[in-house]
Amino acid sequence: MWPFWWKGASGFSARSTAEEVTHGIDGTGLTAIVTGASSGIGEETTRVLALRGVHVVMAVRNTDSGNQVRDKILKEIPQAKIDVMKLDLSSMASVRSFASEYQSLDLPLNLLINNAGIMACPFLLSSDNIELQFATNHLGHFLLTNLLLERMKKTASESNREGRIVIVSSEGHRFAYREGVQFDKINDEASYNTLQAYGQSKLGNILHATELARLFKEQGVNITANSLHPGSIMTNLLRYHSFINSKSSFALYIISDFPLFI
């Protein structure tokens, strides 16, 4: 429905804001982790969750930027409960450190929003010698989720409130390598394609969410897992490509914004 701004079955359209979608929802007593919360979708997610009474933990690579966003939100919503914690998803050591620190705070965890990501960057390796897009977009979130899963299960059980894991994927998953996830070529610079590598990491997100949903159903766990395409939004995710100078990026924008026409 969204290419023409029509409302879907939910009653919302592509023009609906996060505030409109969450109108009337009381998130008091809920705790959420939002990755990549210092800009773009993550920043707005943090702001609106805080507006609805959710205690938000901003998991960010740059804590200075995170604190600036936190201060900006607090000026708008003085009663907001927001913390900033360091997390570099491209580093498995950083992910483990974040999870350990979070566990030590003894906070509940109702919502895990795996939002952070990078797109179509030049071939680079992470500190663990893993192709950077796959490491950041998929592996970091995969490890983070697994490390926090027992905390989420405990929270869902004790609060009797459904937990939720949201993994931000992309229609770009359709443009992964022909073989899908090339596990035997993750670090192969010769065959590396910026957009296909991005699609590969986003496909990994979807497979992760699908498997989590299957396991939760099988185990009778009161948690849902979802992946989603957020639409085409002008954020700094596109810092490696401009619509003016990159035909491939422009094509991805057109296709992702109008998936019904693929």
N, C-alpha and C positions, 0 to 999 in steps of 0.2 A: 504493500500500500504506500510505502513511504516516498517513492519517486514523485508522487503527486500530492504529498502532504495529507493523504486521506488517513482517517483513523482506522486502526485495526480492531480486532476483536476485544482488545484490552481497553479500548476507548481512547487510546493515545496515538499520536502520530510522530513523525520525525521532528516536528516542531515543538513537541512537548518537552518541558524542562524537567530537571530532576526534582525541583521543588513541587511542580505540579503532580508528578508521578507519586511522590511521597506524601502529598497533602493528607493530613488526618492520621498519619502513622506516628505512634509514640514509641520511640526507640529507647526510652529510659531503662536502664539496667542492662543494656546490651553493650558488648565490647567488640570492636572491630579492628583488624589490622588492614591497612591499605598500603600496598607497595607502590612506589613511584608517586608518592603523594605530594610532592613539592611543586608540581606543575600539571597543566593539562587536565585530563580526565581524572587523575588521582586527586588533584587539588579540589576540583568541584565535588567529587565523591566525598572527600573529607568534610568539606564545608556543609554539604546538605545532610550528611549523617549526623554531624555535630548539631546542626539546626534541629534535628529530630530527637535529640537527647542521647545519642549514642556516644559512648566513650571511644574515641578514635586514637589508635596508635599509628602515627605516620612512620612508615618504614622507608627511609630515604638514603640515598648514597651520599648526598651533601647535606649535612645537618644544619649548616648555616642557612641554606636556602629553605630547608624545612622549617626552621625556627621563624624565618621571615614570613612564611605562609601562615604558620600558626598564629603569629602576632596579628597578621592582617585579619584572619578569621575571628580572633578574639575581640577585635575592635568592633566587628559587626555583630558577633554573638558572644557577649561577655560571659555568659553562663556555660559556654562550650567547655567540654572536657577533652583536651587533646594533649598527647605526648608525642615527642619526636625521638626516634631511635635510629641508629645507623644500620644500614643494610646495603651491601653491594652484592647484587644477585649474580654477578659474574664470578664471584669468589666463593667457593664452597666453604672456605674457612670463615668468611664473613657471615654466611647463612647460618652456619652452626653456632657462631658466636651470638648472633641475634636471637636464635631460638633458645639458647641456653639462658641469655639474659632475660628474655620474656618469661621463661619458665620460673626463673628465680623471683620474679615480681609476684608470682602466685595470682595472676589475673585470670579471669575466665576468658574464653574466646568463643564468641557466637558467630562472628562473620570473618571470613578470610577472603580478601579481595586481591587477587593476584593480577595487578594492573600494569606494573612497570614493564618497559620493553624498549628495544632499539630496533631501528628499521633500515635495511638496505645499506649498511655501512661497508666500507672497504674490508677486505679480508684481514682479520685480526684475530689473535689468540688471547684467551683470557689468562689470568695468572695461573690457572690449572692446565694451561696448554690445550684448551678446547675452543673451537671456533666461537667467536664472541656472541653472535646472535643466538646460536643454539644454547650456549651456556647461560646467557642472561634471560632470554625469553622463556626457555623451557626447563633446563636442568636446575637452575636456581630456584624456580618456583616449585618444581617437583620435589626437591629436597626440603624446602621450607615447609611445604604442605605435610610431607611425611613426618617431619620432626615435631609438628604441632598437632598432628591428628589425634593423639591420645588426649591432649588437653581439650580439643574440640568435642570429642566423644564424651568426656567427663562433664563438660559444661552442659551439653545437650541433655544428658541423663539427669543431672542434678537440678537443672532449671526447668526441665520439662518443656523446653522451647526448642524448636527446630533450628539446628545450625545450618549455615550456608557457606559454601565455597564457590566463589565466582572467579573464573579464569578468563581474562580478556584475550580472546583470540582475534581472528580477522578473516574476512572473505579472501584475504591473501593466501590462505591455506590451499586454495585451489591452484595456486601457481607454484607449488612445491616442485621438486624434481620429479621426473616421470615415475621413478621408483618409490616415491614417497619419502620417508625418512631414510637417508643414506647412512646407516650406522657405520658402514665400513669406509665411508669417505667424508666423515664429518670434518676432518682437518685437511682435506685435499684441496690445496690452493689452486691447482691447475684446473679443476672442474668447478671451482667456486663461482657462483652467480649471485650477485647481491640480493635480488628480489626472490630468486628461488630458495636461497638459504633462509630468507625471512619467512617464506611460505612453509618451508620445512619446520621451522621452529613453531609456527602457528598451528601446523598440523599436529605437532607434538602436544600442544596445549589441549586440542580437542580430544585426542586419544586419551590423554590424562584424565580429563573431566569425565569422559565416557566410562573409563574403567573405574573411577571412583564411584560414580553413580551405580554401577553394577555391583560393586563390593558392598556399598551401603545398603542396597536393597537385599542382597544375599544375607548380610549380617544383621539386618533389622535395626540398623543405626539411624537415629533421627537427625540425619544431616542430608542436605541436597547438594549436588555438585552440578554446576552449569558452566558452559563456555558460551561466549557470545561474540558477535561482530558489532562494535560500537557505532559503526557508520564512519563516514569520512569527516574528520574533524581537524581543523588547522591547529596543530600543536607542534611542539619542538621535536616530536617523533620524526618529523620530516626534515630534520636539519641536514641530513646527508643528500637530500634531493629537493629540487624546487620544481614546481609545476611548469615554470617558464622554461627552465633549462634542461629538463629531463623528460623526454617523451615516454620512457618506460614508467616513470613515476606518475605522469599524467594519465597514462592508460590504466594504471592500477587504481587511480582515484576514480576514474569514470566507471570502471567495472565494479569496484567495491561499492560505489554509491547506488548502482542500479543492478543488483545481482539477479533480478528477475529476467534480465535480458542476456544473461550469459548463454 
